[in-house]
């Protein structure tokens, strides 16, 4: 009864908060809560023919607080429906939050595996975390099991920072990876189970070599292209030149894993997204055999001007992961996103020569696909300027430095307190630079070089800053192909 009351209270608070939300920066086609705070995506799963995404949510405030699980579902990865909050802190083992986790379809029972959080000393960041499960047969209402917590204590190799279970099935066993730390060493530990209730500890799957952070959050481990990929979010990595520029990182290592020996031999850590706002990615394997990833489209300690509007946080677009022969991951928007296209916008621009070309487009929600020829380029730099104003005091630049072969996103004039430039070295696949962009009211996602260079950043321009320009500096660049679409606002369609 307590659980039902807590969920009802959270829903009522959310309903009241929703009425006060300012829509100024509300996104048109990304997953957001109706109001207040969200962070990590949780429990990505296909269940009874629909995609379900849960997320870390504080329904009582626009700031982070005791974590609940928010919930949306979709038939097509494009149009999302808000469902009732799935989990709230109700028990002694999760009294300070239902932290991140995953979801599986266990023979028709939708099972959430999450971290129960208890603060021992909040100021000193001392906590006690355990792993718990909740089940549902309708995909909406969940019951926490009496056996909780199913993993009550961290292993010797870990500590009270012991969270973010990701569960999958291999042959006749369930497996789980968890993030933890021992002093200042981040690591991922491995468990297995026959029934999701009794878990056997198998040991450390991988850990930091001393340079890869003090805590590894949100691990995900899966097979892709004949290899095994470990995704995780290390905290505490030192910046190296233009790498690791955000407070925390998200990236991957690729290698070979043997279920008999439990040995994982792999290459080096590589960032997955080089923008300002990407963290805590999680994936699912769908019924088409695609490995689909969604991340949190924000970053800890970054400016979040939407808090003043009654909400904070969003999730990225769904992205399909593929693995190249050289072990690099490519990340591209799922094909279903073409359904967002409301209408094509005709543009005929074949070249740019040391100028900024005004396209005449003034839209908030855009998809842009452009191919620049590098065969005969003479410009030092070229690219796109988004959400510009007439005075030139607001713009977000997505550009390419020809001499250094670096893609960059420049937020120095992106509005409302955000700033910073992020760079990504491009190892070109051909003599063409391809850019595929999704522009929303307060975000831009760039998929470049066939998805091998991805950058995600939040932006907060004035509503009147709507110009879209193409530019080249100190020379010319030829445009091989340019397509632009105005996109639908799925949330307004839902109202």
C-alpha positions, 0 to 999 in steps of 0.5 A: 500500500505504501508503494501505491501511495508513493507512486500516486503522490509522485504522479500528482506532483508531476501533474501539478508541475507540468501545468507550470512548465515554460515551453521555451526550450522544450524539445520537439522529438526527444524523450523528456519528462512531463516536468522536473528532473531526469538523467540516465536512461534505464531499462531499454527493452522491447516488450510485447511489440513495443519499445520501453524506455525508463529514466532516472527521474525526480518528479518533485523538483527540477533538480536531482533528488531521490530517484524514481523511474520515469517511463515512456513507450513507443511502437516506432522509436519516434512517437513516445507515450508517457506512462505512469512512474514505474518505481518510487523509493518505498522500501528500507533497501531503496529509501534514498532512491531507485537508481539506474538499472536495466530491463528484460523480458523474462518469459512474458514478465517485464523485469526491472533490475535496479540499484537500491540506494541508501545514504550513509553520509551524503556529504562524504559520498558514502553510501550502501547500494544493493541490487533489486528487482520489480516485475510486471505483466502489463508493462505499466504497473510494477511490484517489488519482489519480497526477495529484494535485495537480490544482491545485498552486498558489494564484492570485496573488489568493490565498495558501497558505490555498486550500481547500474546493473545491466542484465542479458541472457546468454544460452541458459543463464542471465548475466549482469555487469555492475559498475563499482570502485575500490578506493580510486580504481573504477571497475566493472564486475560480473555475475550470473544467475539461472532465475534473476534472483540467485546471483553468483559472483564471477569476478572483475570483468575489467578495471581502470589501469590508473588513468581511466577514472575512479568510478565506472558507471552505467556499464553495458556489455554485448556482442556486436559484429563478432566482437564484444563491446563494453560501454561505460561512463568513467568518472575522474579521467583527466583531460588529454589535449582535446580528449575527455573534455567533459566532467565525466566521459562515456566510451567503449572498449572492444575485444574478445570475451570467453564465457568459459574462462571469463577473460575479456581481452580488448583494445583501448578506451575510445570516447563514443560521443565528442559533444558537450552533453552525452552520458550514461548510454544504455542499449537494447537489442531489438527484434530486427537484430539492431543494437540501439543506444540512447544516452542522457543528453546533458552533463553533470555540473553543466548549465541547465537554464531550463530549470528556471522553466520547471524542467531539466534533462532529456535523452538523445535520439535512438542510435544504431551501433555498428562495428567497423573492421578496425574495431571502431564503433559507428553511431547513426540515427535509427532509420525510423526517424525519417518519419519525423520529416514534415516537409522537404525544404528546397535548397540549391547551393553548389559551392561556398567561397569565403562567405556565409550563405543565408539559406532563408530557412527559419525553423526550430526543428530541422534535419540536415544532410550535407556532403562536402567535397574534399577533392578540390577544397581550398577553404581552411574551414567550412560548415554550418551555422545554426540558430543565428540571429541577424546581429551575429551575436547568437549562433552555434557552429558545426565546422570542419578544419581542413588542415587539422581534419577536425570536426568541431562544435562551437557553443561560444554564442549558443545562448543562456550561459553555455559555452565551449568548443569540442573537437573530434579528429576525423579519419575520413572514409572517402574524399567526402565529408558527410554531416547528418544533423538533427536540430531541436529547440535546445539541442543539436546532434551531429552524425559525421563521417558515416557515424564515426564522429558524433557530437551531441550538445545542448544549446539555448538560443533566443526563440527569434534566432532561427537563421541557418547558414552555410559558410567557408573561410579563406577559400571555397568548398563544393557541396555534392549534396544538400537536403533539409527537412522541417521536422514534426513536433511529436509532443504537440501532436500527442496533445 
